[in-house]
Amino acid sequence: MIAIYPGSFDPITYGHIDIIKRASLISHKLIVGLLVNPNKKSLFSIDERMEHLASVLKGYKNIEIKYSPRLLVEFAMENKADVIIRGIRSSVIPEYEIQVALANKKMMPDLETLFMFSSPEYLYLSSTIVKEVLFNGGDVSGMVPDEIVKSAYFKLSAEKK
């Protein structure tokens, strides 16, 4: 089974890493797909996020990291994916996630969506929360890997100059 775990990963959090680790155990190949969400303001460039993903996920044998500016379903077709993995942070699957899964199914009938709930310690965690804490001068260690913490603080200090 080829699975895709899509996201903007701006930045990648321990919540993302939790889902990636667990999804890699149930798929032959897991593609971590960096896709663009035009509704989100990015902290890191595509290249920076690709570098972060490569750094954090090195050592996983069955994980590939790919970028796509296209629709998720087109990305899935290109990569012959069987399953889309979606991480869920609450006990309720948001209506938007269901709509996206059904739209993808309409466009690619053989494509399944698998919802994986975050581990309890990451239920609160999102890239948006990390960015809010960062922009307000808070400490994000414990939310993202150390190399991302350093990169984020460096990026923010450069932007303030």
DSSP file with accessible surface (Angstrom, degrees, kcal/mol):
  #  RESIDUE AA STRUCTURE BP1 BP2  ACC     N-H-->O    O-->H-N    N-H-->O    O-->H-N    TCO  KAPPA ALPHA  PHI   PSI    X-CA   Y-CA   Z-CA
    1    1 A M              0   0   69      0, 0.0    28,-1.8     0, 0.0    27,-1.7   0.000 360.0 360.0 360.0 133.0    0.0    0.0    0.0
    2    2 A I  E     -a   29   0A  39     78,-0.2    80,-3.0    26,-0.2    81,-1.7  -0.923 360.0-173.5-104.4 123.7    1.2    3.5   -0.9
    3    3 A A  E     -ab  30  83A   0     26,-2.8    28,-3.2    -2,-0.5     2,-0.4  -0.874  13.8-151.1-118.5 151.1    0.0    6.2    1.4
    4    4 A I  E     -ab  31  84A   0     79,-2.2    81,-3.3    -2,-0.3    28,-0.2  -0.986   3.7-166.3-121.2 130.4    0.3    9.9    1.3
    5    5 A Y  E     -a   32   0A  14     26,-2.8    28,-1.8    -2,-0.4     2,-0.2  -0.926  23.2-165.7-111.2 101.3    0.3   12.1    4.4
    6    6 A P  E     +a   33   0A   7      0, 0.0     2,-0.3     0, 0.0    28,-0.2  -0.549  21.5 130.3 -90.4 154.7   -0.2   15.7    3.0
    7    7 A G  E     -a   34   0A  20     26,-2.1    28,-2.3    -2,-0.2     5,-0.0  -0.954  60.2-114.2 178.9 170.7    0.3   18.9    4.8
    8    8 A S        -     0   0   15     -2,-0.3     4,-0.1    26,-0.2    -1,-0.1   0.691  39.2-160.0 -91.2 -22.6    1.8   22.4    4.6
    9    9 A F    >   +     0   0    2      2,-0.2     3,-0.7     1,-0.2    44,-0.1   0.878  16.5 177.1  47.4  51.9    4.2   21.5    7.5
   10   10 A D  T 3  S-     0   0    1      1,-0.7    -1,-0.2    33,-0.0   121,-0.2  -0.689  86.6  -5.2-122.1  77.2    4.9   25.1    8.3
   11   11 A P  T 3  S-     0   0    0      0, 0.0    -1,-0.7     0, 0.0     2,-0.2   0.632  93.5-124.2 -94.9 171.5    6.5   24.1   10.6
   12   12 A I    <   -     0   0    1     -3,-0.7     2,-0.2    -4,-0.1   136,-0.1  -0.512  35.6-161.1 -68.6 135.8    6.5   20.3   11.1
   13   13 A T     >  -     0   0    2     -2,-0.2     4,-2.3   131,-0.1   131,-0.3  -0.696  34.9-103.4-114.4 171.0    5.5   19.6   14.7
   14   14 A Y  H  > S+     0   0   67    129,-2.7     4,-2.3    -2,-0.2     5,-0.1   0.794 122.4  60.8 -64.2 -25.9    5.8   16.6   17.0
   15   15 A G  H  > S+     0   0    6    128,-0.4     4,-1.9     2,-0.2    -1,-0.2   0.927 105.8  45.4 -65.1 -44.2    2.1   16.0   16.2
   16   16 A H  H  > S+     0   0   24      2,-0.2     4,-2.9     1,-0.2    -2,-0.2   0.930 112.4  51.4 -60.7 -46.5    2.9   15.6   12.5
   17   17 A I  H  X S+     0   0   13     -4,-2.3     4,-2.9     1,-0.2     5,-0.2   0.895 106.2  55.2 -61.7 -38.4    5.9   13.3   13.4
   18   18 A D  H  X S+     0   0   24     -4,-2.3     4,-2.1     2,-0.2    -1,-0.2   0.948 111.6  43.0 -58.2 -48.7    3.6   11.2   15.6
   19   19 A I  H  X S+     0   0    1     -4,-1.9     4,-3.1     1,-0.2     5,-0.3   0.920 113.6  52.4 -65.4 -42.2    1.2   10.6   12.7
   20   20 A I  H  X S+     0   0    0     -4,-2.9     4,-2.4     1,-0.2    -2,-0.2   0.940 109.7  48.4 -60.6 -47.6    4.1   10.0   10.2
   21   21 A K  H  X S+     0   0  105     -4,-2.9     4,-0.8     1,-0.2    -1,-0.2   0.937 116.2  43.0 -58.1 -47.5    5.8    7.4   12.4
   22   22 A R  H >X S+     0   0   76     -4,-2.1     3,-0.6    -5,-0.2     4,-0.6   0.901 113.8  50.5 -69.3 -38.5    2.5    5.5   12.9
   23   23 A A  H >< S+     0   0    0     -4,-3.1     3,-1.0     1,-0.2     4,-0.5   0.859 103.9  59.5 -67.7 -33.1    1.4    5.8    9.3
   24   24 A S  H 3< S+     0   0   11     -4,-2.4     3,-0.4    -5,-0.3    -1,-0.2   0.774 100.0  58.2 -67.1 -22.8    4.8    4.5    8.1
   25   25 A L  H << S+     0   0  146     -4,-0.8    -1,-0.2    -3,-0.6    -2,-0.2   0.699 109.7  41.9 -78.3 -19.7    4.2    1.3   10.1
   26   26 A I  S << S+     0   0   89     -3,-1.0     2,-0.3    -4,-0.6    -1,-0.2   0.339 109.0  63.9-110.2   5.4    1.0    0.5    8.2
   27   27 A S        -     0   0   10     -4,-0.5     3,-0.2    -3,-0.4   -25,-0.2  -0.947  68.4-139.7-128.5 150.8    2.1    1.3    4.7
   28   28 A H  S    S+     0   0  153    -27,-1.7     2,-0.4    -2,-0.3   -26,-0.2   0.885  99.4  12.9 -69.6 -41.5    4.7   -0.1    2.4
   29   29 A K  E     -a    2   0A  62    -28,-1.8   -26,-2.8    -3,-0.1     2,-0.5  -0.995  69.7-162.7-137.8 131.5    5.6    3.4    1.3
   30   30 A L  E     -ac   3  63A   0     32,-3.0    34,-2.4    -2,-0.4     2,-0.6  -0.973   6.1-159.3-114.6 122.1    4.6    6.6    2.9
   31   31 A I  E     -ac   4  64A   0    -28,-3.2   -26,-2.8    -2,-0.5     2,-0.9  -0.903   7.5-151.5-100.2 117.6    4.9    9.8    0.9
   32   32 A V  E     -ac   5  65A   0     32,-3.3    34,-2.3    -2,-0.6     2,-0.7  -0.843  21.6-156.5 -87.1 108.9    5.0   12.9    3.0
   33   33 A G  E     -ac   6  66A   0    -28,-1.8   -26,-2.1    -2,-0.9     2,-0.8  -0.831  11.1-154.0 -99.5 113.6    3.5   15.4    0.6
   34   34 A L  E     +ac   7  67A   0     32,-3.1    34,-2.3    -2,-0.7     2,-0.3  -0.787  27.2 173.6 -83.2 110.3    4.3   19.1    1.0
   35   35 A L  E     - c   0  68A  22    -28,-2.3     2,-0.4    -2,-0.8    36,-0.1  -0.846  30.6-112.9-117.6 159.0    1.4   20.8   -0.5
   36   36 A V        -     0   0   72     32,-0.6   -28,-0.1    -2,-0.3     3,-0.0  -0.755  16.6-161.2 -96.6 132.4    0.5   24.5   -0.6
   37   37 A N    >   -     0   0   54     -2,-0.4     3,-2.0     1,-0.1     5,-0.0  -0.936   3.8-162.8-108.8 106.7   -2.5   25.9    1.3
   38   38 A P  T 3  S+     0   0  115      0, 0.0    -1,-0.1     0, 0.0    -2,-0.0   0.671  86.5  64.1 -65.6 -12.9   -3.2   29.3   -0.3
   39   39 A N  T 3  S+     0   0  148      2,-0.1     2,-0.4    -3,-0.0    -3,-0.0   0.492  92.7  76.6 -86.4  -4.6   -5.3   30.2    2.7
   40   40 A K  S <  S-     0   0   90     -3,-2.0     2,-0.6   -32,-0.0    -3,-0.1  -0.893  76.4-132.9-111.5 140.0   -2.4   30.1    5.1
   41   41 A K        -     0   0  167     -2,-0.4     2,-0.3     1,-0.0    -2,-0.1  -0.785  32.3-135.4 -86.7 124.8    0.4   32.6    5.6
   42   42 A S        -     0   0   55     -2,-0.6     3,-0.1     1,-0.2     4,-0.0  -0.596  23.9-170.2 -87.5 142.2    3.7   30.8    5.6
   43   43 A L  S    S+     0   0    7     -2,-0.3     2,-0.3     1,-0.1    -1,-0.2   0.841  80.3  41.7 -87.0 -45.1    6.6   31.3    7.9
   44   44 A F  S    S-     0   0    2      1,-0.1    -1,-0.1     2,-0.0   108,-0.0  -0.782  85.7-117.4-107.6 149.1    9.0   29.1    6.0
   45   45 A S     >  -     0   0   53     -2,-0.3     4,-2.6     1,-0.1     5,-0.2  -0.241  35.1-103.2 -71.6 167.7    9.5   28.8    2.2
   46   46 A I  H  > S+     0   0   38      1,-0.2     4,-2.6     2,-0.2     5,-0.2   0.933 123.9  50.7 -57.1 -47.3    8.9   25.6    0.3
   47   47 A D  H  > S+     0   0  115      1,-0.2     4,-2.3     2,-0.2    -1,-0.2   0.908 110.3  49.0 -60.4 -42.6   12.6   24.9    0.2
   48   48 A E  H  > S+     0   0   50      2,-0.2     4,-2.6     1,-0.2    -1,-0.2   0.924 111.8  48.7 -64.2 -41.8   13.0   25.5    3.9
   49   49 A R  H  X S+     0   0    9     -4,-2.6     4,-2.7     2,-0.2    -2,-0.2   0.896 109.9  51.7 -66.1 -37.7   10.1   23.2    4.7
   50   50 A M  H  X S+     0   0   49     -4,-2.6     4,-2.5     2,-0.2    -1,-0.2   0.917 110.8  48.9 -63.4 -41.8   11.5   20.5    2.4
   51   51 A E  H  X S+     0   0  131     -4,-2.3     4,-2.5     2,-0.2    -2,-0.2   0.913 111.3  49.8 -62.8 -43.2   14.9   20.8    4.2
   52   52 A H  H  X S+     0   0   17     -4,-2.6     4,-2.8     2,-0.2     5,-0.3   0.931 111.5  48.1 -60.7 -46.9   13.2   20.6    7.6
   53   53 A L  H  X S+     0   0    1     -4,-2.7     4,-2.5     1,-0.2    -2,-0.2   0.932 112.3  49.0 -60.0 -46.1   11.2   17.5    6.6
   54   54 A A  H  X S+     0   0   51     -4,-2.5     4,-0.7     1,-0.2    -1,-0.2   0.908 113.9  46.7 -60.8 -42.2   14.4   15.8    5.2
   55   55 A S  H >< S+     0   0   40     -4,-2.5     3,-0.6     1,-0.2    -2,-0.2   0.939 117.0  41.4 -65.8 -46.8   16.3   16.6    8.4
   56   56 A V  H 3< S+     0   0   26     -4,-2.8    -2,-0.2     1,-0.2    -1,-0.2   0.835 120.3  42.4 -72.9 -32.1   13.6   15.4   10.8
   57   57 A L  H >< S+     0   0    7     -4,-2.5     3,-1.6    -5,-0.3    -1,-0.2   0.351  79.3 128.3-102.4   7.6   12.6   12.3    8.8
   58   58 A K  T <<  +     0   0  153     -4,-0.7     3,-0.1    -3,-0.6    -3,-0.0  -0.302  65.6  39.1 -61.5 144.2   16.0   11.0    7.8
   59   59 A G  T 3  S+     0   0   68      1,-0.3     2,-0.6     4,-0.1    -1,-0.2   0.230  79.6 120.0 100.9 -17.2   16.5    7.4    8.7
   60   60 A Y    X   -     0   0   69     -3,-1.6     3,-0.7     1,-0.2    -1,-0.3  -0.753  48.3-160.5 -83.4 121.4   13.0    6.2    7.8
   61   61 A K  T 3  S+     0   0  202     -2,-0.6    -1,-0.2     1,-0.2    -2,-0.0   0.827  84.4  41.2 -72.7 -34.8   13.4    3.6    5.1
   62   62 A N  T 3  S+     0   0   45    -33,-0.1   -32,-3.0   -35,-0.1     2,-0.5   0.176  93.7  99.1-105.4  21.5    9.9    3.6    3.6
   63   63 A I  E <   -c   30   0A  23     -3,-0.7     2,-0.4   -34,-0.2   -32,-0.2  -0.910  45.3-175.5-112.7 132.8    9.3    7.4    3.7
   64   64 A E  E     -c   31   0A  74    -34,-2.4   -32,-3.3    -2,-0.5     2,-0.5  -0.943  14.9-146.0-117.6 147.0    9.7    9.7    0.7
   65   65 A I  E     +c   32   0A  45     -2,-0.4     2,-0.3   -34,-0.2   -32,-0.2  -0.959  25.9 168.6-115.3 125.8    9.3   13.5    0.8
   66   66 A K  E     -c   33   0A  65    -34,-2.3   -32,-3.1    -2,-0.5     2,-0.4  -0.985  24.6-142.5-137.8 150.2    7.8   15.2   -2.2
   67   67 A Y  E     +c   34   0A  91     -2,-0.3   -32,-0.2   -34,-0.2   -34,-0.1  -0.858  19.7 177.0-107.7 144.0    6.5   18.7   -3.0
   68   68 A S  E     -c   35   0A   3    -34,-2.3   -32,-0.6    -2,-0.4     7,-0.1  -0.959  26.0-166.2-147.1 131.1    3.5   19.3   -5.2
   69   69 A P  S    S+     0   0   96      0, 0.0     2,-0.1     0, 0.0     3,-0.1   0.422  71.2  90.3 -86.6   0.9    1.8   22.6   -6.2
   70   70 A R  S    S-     0   0  115      1,-0.2   -34,-0.2     2,-0.1    -2,-0.1  -0.290  92.1 -70.2 -92.7 176.7   -1.2   20.5   -7.6
   71   71 A L     >  -     0   0   98      1,-0.1     4,-2.4    -2,-0.1     3,-0.2  -0.324  45.1-117.5 -61.6 148.6   -4.4   19.2   -6.1
   72   72 A L  H  > S+     0   0   23      1,-0.2     4,-2.8     2,-0.2     5,-0.2   0.897 114.8  52.9 -56.6 -43.1   -4.0   16.4   -3.6
   73   73 A V  H  > S+     0   0    3      1,-0.2     4,-2.3     2,-0.2    -1,-0.2   0.887 109.3  49.0 -65.8 -35.0   -5.9   14.0   -5.7
   74   74 A E  H  > S+     0   0   67     -3,-0.2     4,-2.6     2,-0.2    -1,-0.2   0.911 110.9  50.5 -67.4 -41.4   -3.7   14.7   -8.7
   75   75 A F  H  X S+     0   0    4     -4,-2.4     4,-1.5     2,-0.2    -2,-0.2   0.909 110.1  50.8 -60.5 -42.2   -0.7   14.2   -6.5
   76   76 A A  H  <>S+     0   0    0     -4,-2.8     5,-2.5    -5,-0.2     4,-0.3   0.918 110.3  48.9 -63.1 -43.1   -2.1   10.9   -5.4
   77   77 A M  H ><5S+     0   0   93     -4,-2.3     3,-1.4     1,-0.2    -2,-0.2   0.933 109.3  52.3 -62.3 -45.9   -2.7    9.8   -9.0
   78   78 A E  H 3<5S+     0   0   93     -4,-2.6    -1,-0.2     1,-0.3    -2,-0.2   0.825 115.8  41.1 -58.1 -34.0    0.8   10.7  -10.0
   79   79 A N  T 3<5S-     0   0   18     -4,-1.5    -1,-0.3    -5,-0.2    -2,-0.2   0.296 107.8-122.6-101.3   8.0    2.2    8.7   -7.2
   80   80 A K  T < 5 +     0   0  160     -3,-1.4   -78,-0.2    -4,-0.3    -3,-0.2   0.856  47.6 179.4  53.4  41.0   -0.2    5.7   -7.6
   81   81 A A      < -     0   0    4     -5,-2.5   -78,-0.2    -6,-0.2    -1,-0.2  -0.438  27.8-168.7 -75.9 146.7   -1.4    6.2   -4.0
   82   82 A D  S    S+     0   0   75    -80,-3.0    30,-2.3     1,-0.3     2,-0.4   0.668  71.3  30.7 -99.0 -29.4   -4.0    3.9   -2.4
   83   83 A V  E     -bd   3 112A  15    -81,-1.7   -79,-2.2    28,-0.2     2,-0.5  -0.991  58.0-149.3-140.5 141.6   -4.6    5.9    0.7
   84   84 A I  E     -bd   4 113A   1     28,-2.7    30,-3.4    -2,-0.4     2,-0.5  -0.945  21.6-148.3-104.8 129.3   -4.6    9.5    2.0
   85   85 A I  E     - d   0 114A   0    -81,-3.3     2,-0.5    -2,-0.5    30,-0.2  -0.873  14.6-172.4 -98.6 127.8   -3.7    9.8    5.7
   86   86 A R  E     - d   0 115A  52     28,-2.8    30,-2.9    -2,-0.5     2,-0.4  -0.987  16.3-138.5-122.2 128.5   -5.3   12.6    7.6
   87   87 A G  E     - d   0 116A  22     -2,-0.5     2,-0.4    28,-0.2    30,-0.2  -0.686  15.9-160.3 -85.0 136.8   -4.4   13.5   11.1
   88   88 A I  E     - d   0 117A   5     28,-2.6    30,-2.9    -2,-0.4     5,-0.1  -0.972  12.1-171.1-120.6 132.0   -7.2   14.5   13.5
   89   89 A R        +     0   0  118     -2,-0.4     2,-0.3    28,-0.2    -1,-0.1   0.502  67.8  47.9-100.7  -8.1   -6.6   16.4   16.7
   90   90 A S  S    S-     0   0   57      2,-0.3    28,-0.1    34,-0.0    34,-0.0  -0.788  88.5-105.9-126.0 175.8  -10.0   16.2   18.3
   91   91 A S  S    S+     0   0  114     -2,-0.3     2,-0.4     2,-0.1    26,-0.0   0.553 103.9  66.8 -78.4  -4.8  -12.6   13.4   19.0
   92   92 A V  S    S-     0   0   99      0, 0.0    -2,-0.3     0, 0.0    -3,-0.1  -0.958  84.1-128.7-118.7 131.6  -14.8   14.8   16.2
   93   93 A I        -     0   0   51     -2,-0.4     5,-0.1    -5,-0.1    -2,-0.1  -0.688  37.1-117.1 -76.6 119.0  -13.8   14.6   12.5
   94   94 A P    >>  -     0   0   60      0, 0.0     4,-1.6     0, 0.0     3,-0.6  -0.267  14.6-122.1 -59.5 144.3  -14.3   18.2   11.2
   95   95 A E  H 3> S+     0   0  124      1,-0.2     4,-2.6     2,-0.2     5,-0.2   0.871 111.9  59.5 -54.0 -39.3  -16.9   18.6    8.5
   96   96 A Y  H 3> S+     0   0  142      1,-0.2     4,-2.5     2,-0.2    -1,-0.2   0.906 102.8  51.5 -58.7 -42.5  -14.3   20.1    6.2
   97   97 A E  H <> S+     0   0   24     -3,-0.6     4,-2.4     1,-0.2    -1,-0.2   0.891 110.3  49.0 -63.4 -39.5  -12.1   16.9    6.4
   98   98 A I  H  X S+     0   0   61     -4,-1.6     4,-2.5     2,-0.2     5,-0.2   0.929 110.6  50.6 -66.0 -43.1  -15.1   14.8    5.4
   99   99 A Q  H  X S+     0   0  107     -4,-2.6     4,-2.5     2,-0.2    -2,-0.2   0.919 111.4  47.8 -60.7 -44.2  -16.0   17.1    2.5
  100  100 A V  H  X S+     0   0   34     -4,-2.5     4,-2.7     2,-0.2     5,-0.2   0.932 111.6  50.3 -63.4 -45.2  -12.4   16.9    1.2
  101  101 A A  H  X S+     0   0   15     -4,-2.4     4,-2.2     1,-0.2    -2,-0.2   0.914 113.0  46.3 -60.4 -42.1  -12.3   13.1    1.6
  102  102 A L  H  X S+     0   0  114     -4,-2.5     4,-2.1     2,-0.2    -1,-0.2   0.896 111.8  50.7 -69.7 -37.7  -15.6   12.8   -0.3
  103  103 A A  H  X S+     0   0   47     -4,-2.5     4,-2.1    -5,-0.2    -2,-0.2   0.926 111.4  48.5 -64.5 -43.0  -14.5   15.2   -3.1
  104  104 A N  H  X S+     0   0   13     -4,-2.7     4,-2.5     1,-0.2    -2,-0.2   0.913 110.4  51.6 -62.1 -41.4  -11.2   13.2   -3.5
  105  105 A K  H  < S+     0   0   70     -4,-2.2    -1,-0.2    -5,-0.2    -2,-0.2   0.878 107.8  52.7 -63.3 -38.0  -13.3   10.0   -3.7
  106  106 A K  H  < S+     0   0  180     -4,-2.1    -1,-0.2     1,-0.2    -2,-0.2   0.913 115.5  40.0 -63.5 -41.6  -15.5   11.5   -6.4
  107  107 A M  H  < S+     0   0   91     -4,-2.1    -2,-0.2     1,-0.3    -1,-0.2   0.795 133.3  22.6 -79.2 -28.9  -12.4   12.4   -8.5
  108  108 A M  S >< S-     0   0   29     -4,-2.5     3,-2.3    -5,-0.2    -1,-0.3  -0.735  70.2-171.3-140.6  85.6  -10.5    9.2   -7.7
  109  109 A P  T 3  S+     0   0   86      0, 0.0    -1,-0.1     0, 0.0    -4,-0.1   0.749  83.8  54.4 -56.5 -27.9  -12.9    6.4   -6.7
  110  110 A D  T 3  S+     0   0  146      2,-0.1     2,-0.5   -27,-0.0    -5,-0.1   0.543  86.3 101.0 -84.4  -4.6  -10.2    3.9   -5.7
  111  111 A L    <   -     0   0    2     -3,-2.3     2,-0.3    -7,-0.2   -28,-0.2  -0.683  56.9-162.9 -85.8 126.2   -8.6    6.4   -3.3
  112  112 A E  E     -d   83   0A 104    -30,-2.3   -28,-2.7    -2,-0.5     2,-0.5  -0.752   9.8-141.8-104.3 154.5   -9.4    5.9    0.4
  113  113 A T  E     -d   84   0A  34     -2,-0.3     2,-0.5   -30,-0.2   -28,-0.2  -0.976  11.9-163.4-116.3 129.0   -8.9    8.4    3.2
  114  114 A L  E     -d   85   0A  69    -30,-3.4   -28,-2.8    -2,-0.5     2,-0.5  -0.959   7.6-151.0-113.6 121.3   -7.8    7.1    6.6
  115  115 A F  E     -d   86   0A  51     -2,-0.5     2,-0.5   -30,-0.2   -28,-0.2  -0.835  12.3-169.3 -93.3 124.8   -8.2    9.4    9.6
  116  116 A M  E     -d   87   0A  21    -30,-2.9   -28,-2.6    -2,-0.5     2,-0.3  -0.970  16.4-135.0-115.8 125.7   -5.7    8.9   12.3
  117  117 A F  E     -d   88   0A  92     -2,-0.5   -28,-0.2   -30,-0.2   -26,-0.1  -0.576  26.8-110.3 -78.2 140.8   -6.2   10.5   15.7
  118  118 A S        -     0   0   14    -30,-2.9     5,-0.1    -2,-0.3    -1,-0.1  -0.285  38.8 -96.1 -61.8 151.1   -3.3   12.2   17.3
  119  119 A S    >   -     0   0   24   -104,-0.2     3,-2.5     1,-0.1     4,-0.4  -0.395  43.9-105.0 -63.0 149.3   -1.7   10.7   20.3
  120  120 A P  G >  S+     0   0  104      0, 0.0     3,-1.3     0, 0.0     4,-0.3   0.829 118.3  60.1 -51.7 -37.0   -3.2   12.4   23.4
  121  121 A E  G 3  S+     0   0  114      1,-0.3     3,-0.1     2,-0.1  -106,-0.1   0.649 110.5  42.6 -69.5 -10.6   -0.1   14.4   24.2
  122  122 A Y  G X  S+     0   0   51     -3,-2.5     3,-1.2     1,-0.1    -1,-0.3   0.309  77.3 107.3-115.7   9.1   -0.4   16.2   20.8
  123  123 A L  T <  S+     0   0   75     -3,-1.3    -2,-0.1    -4,-0.4    -1,-0.1   0.821  85.9  44.0 -58.4 -31.4   -4.1   16.8   20.6
  124  124 A Y  T 3  S+     0   0  122     -4,-0.3     2,-0.3    -3,-0.1    -1,-0.3   0.646  94.0 105.1 -84.7 -15.0   -3.6   20.6   21.2
  125  125 A L    <   +     0   0    3     -3,-1.2     2,-0.3     4,-0.1  -112,-0.1  -0.506  34.7 146.9 -88.3 131.0   -0.7   20.9   18.8
  126  126 A S     >  -     0   0   12     -2,-0.3     4,-2.2     1,-0.1     5,-0.1  -0.970  56.6-111.3-146.9 162.1   -0.9   22.5   15.3
  127  127 A S  H  > S+     0   0    8     -2,-0.3     4,-2.7     1,-0.2     5,-0.2   0.867 119.0  57.3 -61.8 -35.4    1.5   24.6   13.2
  128  128 A T  H  > S+     0   0   64      2,-0.2     4,-2.5     1,-0.2    -1,-0.2   0.929 106.2  48.1 -62.3 -44.6   -0.8   27.5   13.7
  129  129 A I  H  > S+     0   0   61      2,-0.2     4,-2.6     1,-0.2     5,-0.2   0.930 111.1  51.5 -60.5 -45.3   -0.4   27.3   17.5
  130  130 A V  H  X S+     0   0    0     -4,-2.2     4,-2.8     1,-0.2    -2,-0.2   0.935 110.7  47.8 -58.8 -45.8    3.4   27.0   17.1
  131  131 A K  H  X S+     0   0   19     -4,-2.7     4,-3.1     1,-0.2     5,-0.2   0.908 110.7  51.4 -64.2 -40.1    3.5   30.1   14.9
  132  132 A E  H  X S+     0   0  109     -4,-2.5     4,-1.2     2,-0.2    -1,-0.2   0.927 112.0  46.5 -62.3 -44.1    1.3   32.1   17.4
  133  133 A V  H  <>S+     0   0   39     -4,-2.6     5,-3.0     2,-0.2     3,-0.4   0.942 114.7  48.0 -62.8 -45.2    3.6   31.1   20.2
  134  134 A L  H ><5S+     0   0    3     -4,-2.8     3,-2.0     1,-0.2    -2,-0.2   0.940 109.6  50.8 -59.6 -50.5    6.7   32.0   18.2
  135  135 A F  H 3<5S+     0   0   95     -4,-3.1    -1,-0.2     1,-0.3    -2,-0.2   0.745 110.9  50.7 -63.4 -22.6    5.4   35.4   17.0
  136  136 A N  T 3<5S-     0   0  137     -4,-1.2    -1,-0.3    -3,-0.4    -2,-0.2   0.200 121.5-105.1-101.2  14.3    4.6   36.3   20.6
  137  137 A G  T < 5S+     0   0   62     -3,-2.0    -3,-0.2     1,-0.2    -2,-0.1   0.619  71.4 144.0  79.5  15.1    8.0   35.4   21.9
  138  138 A G      < -     0   0   27     -5,-3.0     2,-0.6    -6,-0.2    -1,-0.2  -0.241  55.8 -97.6 -84.8 174.0    7.1   32.2   23.5
  139  139 A D        +     0   0  106      1,-0.1    -1,-0.1     2,-0.1    -5,-0.1  -0.810  32.2 178.2 -95.2 120.8    9.0   28.9   23.9
  140  140 A V    >>  +     0   0    0     -2,-0.6     3,-2.4     2,-0.1     4,-1.2   0.307  37.6 126.5-105.1   6.9    8.1   26.2   21.3
  141  141 A S  B 34 S+e  144   0B  57      1,-0.3    -2,-0.1     2,-0.2     5,-0.0  -0.425  74.3  34.2 -63.7 140.4   10.6   23.6   22.4
  142  142 A G  T 34 S+     0   0   49      2,-0.8    -1,-0.3    -2,-0.1    -2,-0.1   0.226 112.8  66.3  93.5 -14.6    8.7   20.4   23.0
  143  143 A M  T <4 S+     0   0   29     -3,-2.4  -129,-2.7     1,-0.3  -128,-0.4   0.716 111.4  17.2-103.2 -33.5    6.3   21.3   20.2
  144  144 A V  B  < S-e  141   0B   1     -4,-1.2    -2,-0.8  -131,-0.3    -1,-0.3  -0.947  95.7 -83.3-136.0 156.3    8.8   21.1   17.3
  145  145 A P    >>  -     0   0    9      0, 0.0     4,-2.0     0, 0.0     3,-1.1  -0.202  45.5-107.9 -59.0 153.5   12.2   19.4   16.9
  146  146 A D  H 3> S+     0   0   99      1,-0.3     4,-2.5     2,-0.2     5,-0.2   0.843 117.9  56.0 -52.9 -41.5   15.2   21.4   18.1
  147  147 A E  H 3> S+     0   0   73      1,-0.2     4,-1.9     2,-0.2    -1,-0.3   0.844 108.7  48.4 -65.5 -28.1   16.5   22.1   14.6
  148  148 A I  H <> S+     0   0    0     -3,-1.1     4,-2.9     2,-0.2    -1,-0.2   0.891 108.3  54.3 -76.0 -39.2   13.1   23.7   13.8
  149  149 A V  H  X S+     0   0   15     -4,-2.0     4,-2.6     2,-0.2     5,-0.2   0.960 111.5  45.1 -56.6 -50.5   13.2   25.8   17.0
  150  150 A K  H  X S+     0   0  152     -4,-2.5     4,-2.3     1,-0.2    -1,-0.2   0.921 114.1  48.7 -61.1 -44.8   16.6   27.2   16.0
  151  151 A S  H  X S+     0   0   33     -4,-1.9     4,-2.6    -5,-0.2    -1,-0.2   0.906 111.9  49.7 -63.2 -40.7   15.5   27.8   12.4
  152  152 A A  H  X S+     0   0    1     -4,-2.9     4,-2.8     2,-0.2     5,-0.2   0.932 111.7  46.5 -66.1 -46.3   12.3   29.5   13.5
  153  153 A Y  H  X S+     0   0   84     -4,-2.6     4,-2.4    -5,-0.2    -1,-0.2   0.902 113.7  49.6 -64.0 -38.8   14.0   31.9   16.0
  154  154 A F  H  X S+     0   0  151     -4,-2.3     4,-2.1    -5,-0.2    -2,-0.2   0.937 112.1  48.2 -63.0 -45.6   16.7   32.7   13.4
  155  155 A K  H  X S+     0   0   44     -4,-2.6     4,-2.0     1,-0.2    -2,-0.2   0.919 113.0  47.2 -61.8 -46.5   14.0   33.4   10.8
  156  156 A L  H  X S+     0   0   10     -4,-2.8     4,-1.6     1,-0.2    -1,-0.2   0.897 111.4  50.2 -64.8 -40.2   12.0   35.6   13.1
  157  157 A S  H  X S+     0   0   55     -4,-2.4     4,-0.7     1,-0.2    -1,-0.2   0.883 110.9  50.1 -67.3 -35.7   15.0   37.6   14.3
  158  158 A A  H >< S+     0   0   53     -4,-2.1     3,-0.6     1,-0.2    -1,-0.2   0.885 109.3  51.7 -67.7 -36.9   16.0   38.2   10.7
  159  159 A E  H 3< S+     0   0  105     -4,-2.0    -1,-0.2     1,-0.2    -2,-0.2   0.810 105.1  56.0 -70.1 -29.3   12.5   39.4    9.8
  160  160 A K  H 3<        0   0  155     -4,-1.6    -1,-0.2    -5,-0.1    -2,-0.2   0.663 360.0 360.0 -77.9 -15.7   12.5   41.9   12.7
  161  161 A K    <<        0   0  206     -4,-0.7    -3,-0.0    -3,-0.6    -4,-0.0  -0.307 360.0 360.0 -77.6 360.0   15.7   43.6   11.4
